[in-house]
Amino acid sequence: MKDYKDTNGKLPLQLIDPIWMEGLGKVLHYGIQKYGIENEGSWKHSDEQQYIGALYRHMLEHQKGNLIDPESGLPHIEHAMFNIYAVA
């Protein structure tokens, strides 16, 4: 008989592909490198509109077929994901 663990009402976080978490981590790491470790958490206190504007710009570039941000070398979609994370 298999052991049964009741997961009723729990989020199925195991279904989230780790590549998304890794992408978010890459953008956070890039930000720390760009702005300095002393500013590591400063994004949490920034203006929400700043992140919404950046989200739109990264999504537009992605939609135009420009998949990689030339400044960071990371995918625009990962930057967009961070901007959603920052305003959530």
C-alpha positions, 0 to 999 in steps of 0.5 A, a space after each residue: 500500500 502506498 503512503 498517502 499524504 493529504 495535499 488538499 488545499 496546498 499549492 502545487 509548487 512542485 509543478 513550477 518549472 525551476 527554470 523560471 525561478 532560476 531566471 528570476 534569480 539571474 535578473 536579481 543577481 544582475 541587479 546586484 552586480 549593476 547597482 551594488 550589494 548595498 542596494 540588494 533590497 532597494 528594489 522593494 521600496 521603488 516606485 511601482 510605476 517604474 517597474 510597470 514601465 520596464 515590464 512593458 518595455 521588456 514585453 514589447 522587445 520580446 514581442 518584436 522578436 528581440 529575445 535578449 536584452 543587449 545590456 544584461 545579456 539575459 532574456 527580456 522575458 526574464 526581466 519582465 518576470 522580475 518586474 511582475 515580481 517587483 510589483 506583486 
